[in-house]
Amino acid sequence: MAIYEQQSSVVLFFWSLFCSVVLIFLSVVMLLLIFYTIFYTVIDFNADQEKEKSDLCDPANYEQQSDRFTHDVFISFRGEDTRYIFIGYLCEEFRKRGINVFYDDTNLELGEDISPALCKAIKESKILVIVFSENYAYSRWCLDELAKIRECTKRNNKQIAFPIFYHVEPSDVRHQRKSYGEAMAAHKKRFGKSSEKIKAWTAALSEVADFKGHSIHTGFEIDHVKEIAERVHAKIPPISLLAQNAVGLNQRIEETKSLLDLKPNDNIVCMLGIYGPRGIGKTNLAKLLYNNIAHDFKAACFIANVTEKSKNINGLEDLQVTLLSEMFEKTNSKLGSTSRGINEIKHKLRRKKVLLVLDDVNELVQLENLAGGSDWFGPGSRIIITTRDKGLLIGTHQILVKTYEMKELTDQEIESQLNDYIKRK
């Protein structure tokens, strides 16, 4: 019996030992699998990051971004020179004009290369503004941005580089003299005269500094900022309204444009009333006309369905807020009364050349609260309204009103539209 118990103990001992060894082995295998998974996940993540960075910054991919711009303007600048005064003024003036601006507010120079986000922002911006200041060329990041800007503009002719020479001479930037020469000498010492970076930076400085831009040496900065914003705004096409095909309406567009009598140095505020029965195409013609001429104005606004919206509680007051907002003028979300709204419109738009379209106006009170007089808007402004009531346009308004009757399409115009439809099919 004792011998049997002794043998059983030995068997249990070895069985326990075996189980322990198996458990240890399985634990080691599991740990190895976990480490393997983590290791290759990190490698794949880094590879994806590098691929994303490569894809964003690879010049070969610039051609895929010909028309789709996320930002109107990208600003490249040296923070220590311009961030707190000039760049602040410039961004505020851009925003007043409804210009969507991207700029690196932190301006932190981390790592050897600019971030993929900045590469992407440069590639997706219509106007590339470069503020050349005293210490711009000392920043490797600024020079990398400049090199990317040069690549973009060479590959996509719809992108425009706009240099600003902030208390520096264009020739000093172009030929790398003074602070620009000192900065490039330091970079050459670090990277080598024949390095690819130096070649790219030198070429970018020489070429971009030769573009037409703006120089600041004397005068008030705010005046320069306004002039720059005006010039940049003129290069950005307005957002087009969704309208039906213009085929068959080209003659009517030209006729209404002729009535508006648009001139470069025009000081007259004029109103055009397009009238006709419901469903004849007045709104579509007004949209096409808006798309055709909006670029000639400092601000433009199309307010649809005026009659319907004015019936809401505080409807006319809300339309006044919309009008001011679309014209890039800050105002309270609640004006309190239409009388105050009238005063706000007069005060904020009387010096601004604007295009205002009021669609489906059928009561005089709507005109009185949204476009009540020629002194409300700046010289050269144009107001277009669509209405079913011709009587609303005659002898009831302070602004000079011209009228255009929207008639049914002729057989020739209908045939032209049908042929165009068949071709698109």
C-alpha positions in Angstrom: 0.0 0.0 0.0 2.8 2.4 0.9 4.5 1.5 -2.4 1.3 2.3 -4.3 0.9 5.7 -2.6 4.5 6.5 -3.3 4.1 5.7 -7.0 0.9 7.8 -7.1 2.8 10.8 -5.6 5.5 10.5 -8.2 3.0 10.4 -11.0 1.1 13.4 -9.6 4.4 15.3 -9.3 5.4 14.6 -12.9 1.9 15.4 -14.1 1.9 18.7 -12.3 5.4 19.5 -13.7 4.2 18.7 -17.2 1.2 20.9 -16.9 3.3 23.7 -15.5 5.7 23.4 -18.4 2.8 23.4 -20.9 1.3 26.5 -19.3 4.6 28.3 -19.3 5.1 27.4 -23.0 1.6 28.6 -23.9 2.1 31.8 -22.0 5.4 32.5 -23.8 3.7 31.8 -27.2 0.9 34.2 -26.3 3.3 36.9 -25.3 5.3 36.4 -28.5 2.1 36.7 -30.5 1.1 39.9 -28.7 4.6 41.4 -29.2 4.5 40.3 -32.9 1.1 41.9 -33.4 2.1 45.2 -31.7 5.4 45.4 -33.5 3.9 45.0 -37.0 0.9 47.2 -36.2 3.4 50.0 -35.4 5.4 49.3 -38.5 2.2 49.3 -40.7 1.0 52.5 -39.0 4.4 54.3 -39.6 4.3 53.0 -43.2 0.8 54.4 -43.7 1.9 57.7 -42.2 4.9 57.9 -44.4 2.8 57.0 -47.4 0.2 59.6 -46.5 3.0 62.2 -46.1 4.5 61.1 -49.4 1.2 61.2 -51.2 0.4 64.7 -49.9 3.8 66.2 -50.7 4.6 64.2 -53.8 4.7 66.7 -56.8 3.3 64.0 -59.1 0.0 64.2 -57.3 -0.5 68.0 -57.7 -2.1 67.5 -61.1 -5.0 65.6 -59.4 -6.0 68.9 -57.6 -6.7 71.2 -60.5 -10.0 72.7 -59.5 -11.0 71.5 -56.0 -9.8 74.2 -53.6 -10.6 73.8 -49.9 -9.2 77.2 -49.0 -9.2 80.5 -50.9 -5.9 81.7 -49.4 -2.8 80.1 -47.8 -0.4 82.4 -46.0 3.2 81.6 -45.5 4.9 84.0 -43.0 7.6 84.2 -40.3 5.7 84.4 -37.0 8.2 86.4 -35.0 8.2 89.2 -37.7 4.5 89.6 -38.5 2.1 87.4 -36.5 0.7 89.8 -34.0 0.1 92.9 -36.1 0.3 92.5 -39.8 -1.0 89.0 -40.2 -3.7 89.6 -37.7 -4.9 92.7 -39.7 -4.6 90.8 -43.0 -6.6 87.8 -41.8 -9.4 90.0 -40.4 -9.6 91.9 -43.7 -9.8 88.7 -45.6 -12.6 87.4 -43.4 -14.6 90.6 -43.9 -14.6 89.8 -47.6 -15.7 86.2 -47.0 -12.2 84.9 -48.0 -11.5 81.5 -46.4 -7.9 81.6 -45.1 -5.5 78.9 -43.9 -2.4 79.9 -41.9 -0.3 78.1 -39.3 -1.1 80.1 -36.2 1.4 78.2 -34.1 4.2 78.5 -36.6 6.1 75.9 -34.6 9.1 74.4 -36.5 9.0 70.8 -35.4 10.9 68.1 -37.2 13.0 68.4 -40.4 10.2 68.8 -42.9 6.9 70.7 -43.0 3.9 68.6 -41.9 1.6 66.7 -44.3 -1.2 69.0 -43.2 0.6 72.0 -44.5 1.5 70.3 -47.7 -2.2 69.5 -48.1 -3.3 73.1 -47.3 -0.8 74.5 -49.8 -2.1 72.2 -52.5 -5.7 72.9 -51.8 -5.5 76.8 -51.7 -6.3 79.0 -54.7 -4.1 82.0 -53.7 -0.8 81.4 -52.1 0.3 84.5 -50.2 4.0 84.7 -49.1 4.9 87.5 -46.7 8.7 88.0 -47.2 10.0 89.7 -44.0 13.4 90.4 -42.5 13.8 86.9 -41.0 11.7 84.8 -43.3 14.7 83.0 -44.9 16.1 82.0 -41.6 13.2 79.6 -41.1 13.7 76.2 -42.8 10.0 75.7 -42.6 9.2 78.9 -44.4 11.6 78.0 -47.1 10.1 74.5 -47.4 6.6 76.1 -47.7 7.9 78.4 -50.4 9.4 75.5 -52.3 6.1 73.7 -52.2 4.3 76.8 -53.3 6.7 77.0 -56.3 6.0 73.4 -57.2 2.2 73.9 -57.0 2.1 77.0 -59.1 4.3 75.4 -61.8 2.1 72.3 -62.0 -1.3 73.9 -61.5 -1.8 77.2 -63.4 -5.0 77.8 -61.5 -3.0 78.5 -58.3 -1.6 81.9 -57.9 1.4 83.0 -55.9 1.1 86.5 -54.4 4.3 87.8 -52.7 4.2 90.6 -50.1 7.5 92.3 -49.4 7.2 93.4 -45.8 9.9 96.1 -45.3 12.3 94.2 -47.6 13.3 94.8 -51.2 12.2 92.4 -53.8 15.7 92.4 -55.4 17.2 91.3 -52.0 14.9 88.3 -51.9 15.4 87.5 -55.5 19.2 87.6 -55.4 19.5 86.6 -51.7 21.2 89.7 -50.4 21.3 91.3 -46.9 19.4 89.2 -44.4 18.4 86.7 -47.1 22.0 86.3 -48.2 23.1 85.7 -44.5 20.3 83.2 -43.9 21.2 81.2 -47.1 24.9 81.2 -46.2 24.0 79.6 -42.8 21.8 77.0 -44.5 24.5 76.2 -47.1 27.0 75.7 -44.2 24.6 73.2 -42.6 23.3 71.3 -45.7 26.0 71.9 -48.2 26.0 74.2 -51.2 25.0 71.5 -53.6 22.3 69.9 -51.6 18.8 69.5 -53.1 17.3 71.6 -50.3 19.5 74.6 -51.1 18.8 74.3 -54.8 15.0 74.1 -54.2 15.1 77.1 -51.7 17.3 79.2 -54.0 15.1 78.6 -57.0 11.9 79.3 -55.1 13.3 82.6 -53.7 14.4 83.8 -57.1 11.2 82.8 -59.0 8.5 83.7 -56.5 10.1 87.1 -55.7 9.7 87.9 -59.4 5.9 87.5 -59.3 3.7 90.6 -59.2 2.8 91.3 -55.6 2.8 94.2 -53.1 5.5 96.1 -51.3 5.3 97.7 -47.9 7.8 100.3 -46.9 5.9 103.4 -45.8 2.4 104.4 -44.9 -0.2 102.9 -42.5 -0.2 99.1 -42.5 -4.0 99.0 -42.4 -4.2 100.9 -45.7 -1.8 98.3 -47.3 -3.8 95.5 -45.8 -7.1 96.8 -47.4 -5.4 97.1 -50.8 -3.9 93.6 -50.6 -7.3 92.1 -49.6 -9.0 94.0 -52.4 -6.5 92.6 -55.0 -6.7 89.0 -53.6 -10.5 89.1 -53.5 -10.6 90.1 -57.1 -8.7 86.9 -58.0 -11.2 84.6 -56.3 -14.3 83.8 -58.3 -17.6 84.1 -56.5 -19.5 81.0 -55.6 -22.0 80.3 -58.4 -25.7 79.7 -57.7 -27.2 76.4 -58.9 -29.3 77.3 -61.9 -30.8 75.5 -64.9 -28.9 75.3 -68.2 -28.4 78.8 -69.8 -28.8 77.5 -73.3 -31.6 79.4 -75.0 -31.3 82.2 -72.4 -28.1 83.8 -73.5 -29.9 86.6 -75.4 -32.0 87.4 -72.3 -28.9 87.5 -70.1 -27.3 90.0 -72.4 -30.5 92.0 -72.6 -30.7 92.3 -68.8 -27.0 93.0 -68.5 -27.5 95.9 -70.9 -30.3 97.3 -68.8 -28.0 97.2 -65.7 -25.5 99.3 -67.7 -22.4 98.1 -65.8 -19.4 100.5 -66.1 -16.0 100.4 -64.5 -16.3 103.8 -62.7 -20.0 103.9 -62.2 -21.5 106.0 -59.4 -25.1 105.2 -60.0 -27.2 102.8 -57.8 -29.6 101.1 -60.2 -32.5 98.6 -59.7 -33.7 96.1 -62.3 -37.1 94.5 -61.9 -37.7 91.2 -63.8 -41.5 90.6 -63.9 -43.7 88.0 -65.4 -46.2 85.2 -64.4 -45.3 82.4 -62.0 -43.2 79.6 -63.3 -42.0 81.4 -66.4 -38.3 81.3 -65.4 -37.7 84.7 -63.6 -35.7 83.1 -60.8 -33.5 81.1 -63.1 -32.7 84.1 -65.2 -31.8 86.1 -62.0 -29.5 83.3 -60.9 -27.8 83.1 -64.3 -27.4 86.9 -64.3 -26.0 86.8 -60.7 -23.4 84.2 -61.7 -22.5 86.3 -64.7 -21.8 89.6 -63.0 -21.2 88.9 -59.2 -17.4 89.1 -59.7 -17.7 92.8 -60.5 -18.8 93.7 -57.0 -17.2 93.8 -53.5 -20.0 91.7 -52.1 -23.0 89.9 -53.5 -26.2 88.4 -52.0 -29.1 86.4 -53.4 -32.1 86.1 -51.2 -34.6 83.6 -52.5 -38.3 83.3 -51.8 -38.6 86.8 -50.1 -42.4 86.7 -49.9 -42.6 83.3 -48.3 -39.8 84.0 -45.8 -41.2 87.4 -44.8 -44.4 85.8 -43.6 -42.5 84.1 -40.7 -42.4 85.7 -37.3 -39.7 88.4 -37.5 -39.4 87.4 -41.2 -38.2 90.7 -42.6 -35.9 91.2 -39.7 -34.3 87.8 -40.3 -33.9 88.7 -44.0 -32.1 91.9 -43.0 -29.7 89.8 -40.9 -29.2 87.4 -43.8 -28.5 90.3 -46.2 -25.8 91.8 -43.9 -24.3 88.4 -43.2 -24.1 87.5 -46.9 -22.4 90.9 -47.5 -19.7 89.9 -44.9 -20.9 92.5 -42.4 -21.0 91.4 -38.7 -24.3 92.1 -37.0 -26.4 90.8 -34.0 -28.3 87.7 -34.8 -31.4 89.5 -33.5 -31.7 93.2 -34.6 -34.7 93.9 -32.5 -36.7 95.7 -35.2 -36.8 96.3 -38.9 -36.1 100.0 -38.3 -32.8 99.1 -36.6 -32.1 96.7 -39.5 -32.6 99.5 -42.0 -30.1 101.7 -40.1 -27.6 98.8 -39.9 -27.8 98.2 -43.7 -27.4 101.9 -44.4 -24.5 102.3 -42.1 -22.5 99.2 -43.2 -23.2 99.1 -46.9 -23.4 102.7 -48.0 -19.8 102.8 -49.1 -19.7 99.2 -50.5 -20.4 98.3 -54.1 -22.8 95.4 -53.8 -25.0 93.2 -55.9 -28.3 92.3 -54.2 -30.9 90.0 -55.7 -34.3 89.8 -54.1 -36.3 86.9 -55.5 -40.1 86.8 -55.5 -40.9 90.2 -54.1 -44.6 90.9 -54.1 -45.2 93.6 -51.5 -43.8 97.1 -51.2 -43.0 96.7 -47.5 -40.4 94.0 -48.5 -38.6 96.5 -50.7 -38.8 99.2 -48.1 -37.1 97.1 -45.5 -34.4 95.4 -47.7 -33.6 98.0 -50.4 -35.3 101.2 -49.5 -33.1 103.8 -51.2 -30.1 104.6 -53.3 -28.3 106.0 -50.2 -28.3 102.5 -48.6 -25.6 101.1 -50.9 -22.3 102.3 -52.3 -21.7 103.8 -55.8 -22.1 101.3 -58.6 -24.4 99.0 -56.6 -27.1 97.0 -58.5 -30.3 95.6 -57.1 -32.2 92.9 -59.0 -35.7 91.8 -58.0 -38.1 89.3 -59.5 -41.8 89.8 -59.1 -45.2 88.9 -60.6 -46.4 92.5 -60.0 -45.2 95.0 -62.5 -47.0 97.8 -60.6 -44.6 97.2 -57.7 -41.8 98.5 -59.9 -43.3 101.7 -61.3 -43.3 105.0 -59.3 -43.1 103.3 -55.9 -39.4 103.4 -55.2 -36.6 105.8 -54.4 -34.1 103.9 -56.6 -34.1 104.3 -60.4 -35.9 101.2 -61.5 -35.6 99.6 -65.0 -38.0 96.8 -65.9 -37.6 93.6 -68.0 -40.6 91.5 -68.9 -39.9 87.8 -68.8 -41.8 86.2 -71.6 -42.3 82.6 -72.6 -39.5 81.0 -74.5 -39.7 81.3 -78.3 -39.9 78.1 -80.5 -36.2 78.8 -81.4 -35.2 79.0 -77.8 -37.1 75.8 -76.9 -35.5 74.0 -79.9 -32.0 75.2 -78.7 -32.6 73.8 -75.2 -33.9 70.5 -76.6 -30.9 70.1 -78.9 -28.6 70.8 -75.9 -30.4 68.2 -73.8 -30.1 65.6 -76.5 -26.4 66.2 -76.9 -25.8 65.8 -73.1 -27.7 62.5 -73.2 
